[in-house]
Amino acid sequence: MNSQHLCPVYRKWLQLNPTDARKHRLMLQDRVQQAHLLGQHEKACVLGYQSLETAKVVITSLQNVTSHRDSAVQDDIIAYATMAMYLSAILHHQHRQKDAQQVLQDCQQQLLAILPLHATNTHILGVLKTVLSTLEQGSVISPLTREVSRYIH
């Protein structure tokens, strides 16, 4: 999957400004849904990939964790996974099963990658566990994901 759906300069700016990135993600999510509802599936895919990349920027941005409530981090994780599932469904509807599966697998891998950042926060670990479990239901269950699920019980 092409991981550059945003202009590199804009992507960098979003990384440095996670609050603005959240606003941009919300705007893109609305546009994805509008395009999808209007039957503009290709446009919905393009916007979906942009929204997913923006959501990824938010969850991977260096932020002072103590300055953010758990609910903000939780919302960011859920928004990322939800966008991945929505984009996967749009791709599946367009008979692009391989791309749909790849989106879900990439999302799982990214969530596994950020897991250590939240290792001391049991609430966020629980959120990650739940989201990963949900993603497993729509994706091929990887042995690594099963191992992590055991770790965070």
Steps between C-alpha positions, in 0.01 A plus 500: 500500500624846413563671831525853359149626437575842646744761377827434691529863613140506623548161666799639690299805605223271628758302699616820667142614564298200621205714611463634146553147368200385704287776345624406153420134568143587599453711188633219281279243672195712417610533138559123472152430628342759269680360196405145595134590553494677162637188331835662423691190605836584344496846660400336830803270471742785433360703789489188716870437450571866582285482812666176609846650452397809697368280781831312496688829528299583812565170677871504414570867570729572789275642765538551870284210615445649845345810346236296317213334674450132437180583314688696231746215443212253503309708244808520276550123507134430435486757219802339332358148521151610399632678193698188407187286528290751304759530222535122493123467455501753215786317330327166550183644343713593197624140478847601615527229764880495506514875567222469760692228682824698480339805663388289796836327533690830483272640769566199724874534450493872581299445816743228606786742435357766734415248771830551690435875517198429719638203695451671836143611434264210563198687365663568163637144491142379542385723215780371278412140589134555414579675172752233399246230580240675286745534212586131525138414428520676164853402414731204493604434859873529518698295753668821620162654582402190699824527697439866580143421604634257758752760617242771566246282686 
